[in-house]
């Protein structure tokens, strides 16, 4: 009788555990898909490393270094702030979106420029006037959406055209560039960071005077107030929120008012950057609304509402800004701006697909 021995078990290298390796890879993949902050941090690193390698290889028209990246942050100020505005509006659910942010930037910027540069008002009075005007524009959007029942897409598209036209009419289609407004350019200058500024590149002043305060306030509102908890509840399921005692309409209207206020702050920043109050500041070219929506979606804000974080908006802004900065060096001239639009579209498609995959597989972002 012949006895056959069992097949030999394959020997693994000492310390190797395939199950643990597969588990680690699975956890890393899950973290990338479910933790948008992790994915954005990885993408930022990839962009920085990739552009730096192109710079070292001599394939860029300029240096992609720390000074260049710091100077590029000047465009991050309005984009991140409007991304935060879109975050709150989209969080409110019911198809929430604000296409009018660019035209609100235009009209409030013109009003600020006229008040401060032509009517002889002081800065604080002109600033307050612009903020109130932005709140009023946002209140119109909020009333149309929350109380009259217009779809947000239609309501804010209509007010986009209305506010844009008013900005042109009020300014007589001319920028306001009086000496006071031109001198206001100092508010957009780059400065050293206190205490450690000597060892770091100069950073745009608007980062400290406008962006960081807005980020902190929005984070506190969403995470530390009852209004923030109500907003997440409304965006997740407004019917259930109403049955739990939340008054949906006024809460939904407030986010549009806040969007108008943030747009007014962006208008003041834009006036400083241009040293001029331009009636097309927020609507020229492709406008400010679409990049802000792209930043919100890329940052992990679910277009259906109820899901989104401030950190995602900040990191997605850095990704877009530094990617665009690299594209301008890789493709000088008008080609660079066109490739920027291509990149923005591809990023939006990528973010939308990723949101869908994450929701189907893991049930969240």
Buried (B, 14 or more C-beta within 10 A) or exposed (E): EEEEEEEEEEEEEEEEEEEEEEEEEEEEEBEBBBBBBBBBBEBBEEBBEEBBEBBEEEEBBEEBEEEBBBBBBBBBBBBBBBBBBBBBBBBBBBBBBBBBBBBBBBBBBBBBBBBBBEEEBEBEEBBBBBBBBBBBBBBBBBBBBBEEEBBBBEBBBBBBEBBBBBBBEBBEEEBBBBEBBEEBBEBBEBEEBEEEEEEEBBBBBBBBBBBBEBBEBBBEBBEEEEEBEBBBBBBBBBEEBBEEEBEBBEBBBBBBBBBBBBBBBBBBBBBBBBBBBBBBBBBEEEBBBBBBBBBBBBBBBBBBBBBBBBBBBBBBBBBBBBBBBBBBBBBEEEEBBEBBBEBBEEBBEEBBEBBEEBBEEEEEB
